[in-house]
Amino acid sequence: MPKIERTYLSFILSISLLMALFLLAQNWKRQLAVEKVKVYDTRILTGDEVRSLAEVPIGAPLYALNLMKIARNVEQSPFVDRAVVVRALPYDLTITVSERDPIAIVATGSTMLSVDGNGIMLPLPMQRKNNMPVITNVQGQLGVGDTARGALMQAVKFIQDTQAYGPALTANIAEVRLDGGNLVAYTTASSLPVIIGTNDFERKLLYLQKFLTDVDNSNATPNYSYVDLRFNGQIVLGTLSGSLHNQIAMKGPGGKEN
């Protein structure tokens, strides 16, 4: 047989083999059906809640699924920032969820919401988050999906920054109140108002940690009624001679107020 004919025959056989393998693969794909939908990396939502959002019936053809649509379905939850959906051959579908993690409850005059570290307003989580601080005296109307601004965002940042100091300090923040443009914190260790101000939270958290340590180590009844952390190099302890709002607005004798 001439060399050209042998080459042509080999080419035809190779194409035929590839076509046969392709058809076999397509037939194999059509026979694959979903047996399990596995959910990973959730803390707020349950696996069943994610599966309900995904709307993937067991037994559905695995390769007929629109993975982008399934991801968009899961991302309809306000607690989901991003979802990644992957076929896990031969019979499973995996959904990996990146959640928005609430760090505080936000109390307005008419609603109770939660908020994540980026200031995104969320519904109240139904489970697994029952020890969050509360941000109070929030003015205006807020809804799910809104972004915190102004003093509310400052409060979110303050609470977020406490997490860098460990769970003990974070758990000690019971309430952060917005008052006259300043933040006032109330701790579980003491019912005293702690005036935080509006910025330089890293320094103030060091002061707060020192103050709380002193409170834990002292059995004496405090003879002061508020704590002010707004001044460089000192923790100011004072007594209220008027409204707390007046104390927050005052100028101190030493250091720089902020």
Secondary structure, 3 states (H helix, E strand, C coil): CCHHHHHHHHHHHHHHHHHHHHHHHHHHHHHCECCEEEEECCCCCCHHHHHHHHCCCCCCEHHHCCHHHHHHHHCCCCCEEEEEEEEECCCEEEEEEEECCEEEEEEECCCEEEEECCCEEECCCCCCCCCCCEEEEECCCCCCCCECCHHHHHHHHHHHHHHHHCHHHHHHEEEEEEECCEEEEEECCCCCEEEEECCCHHHHHHHHHHHHHHHHHCCCCCCCCEEECCECCCCEEECCCCCHHHHHHCCCCCCCEC
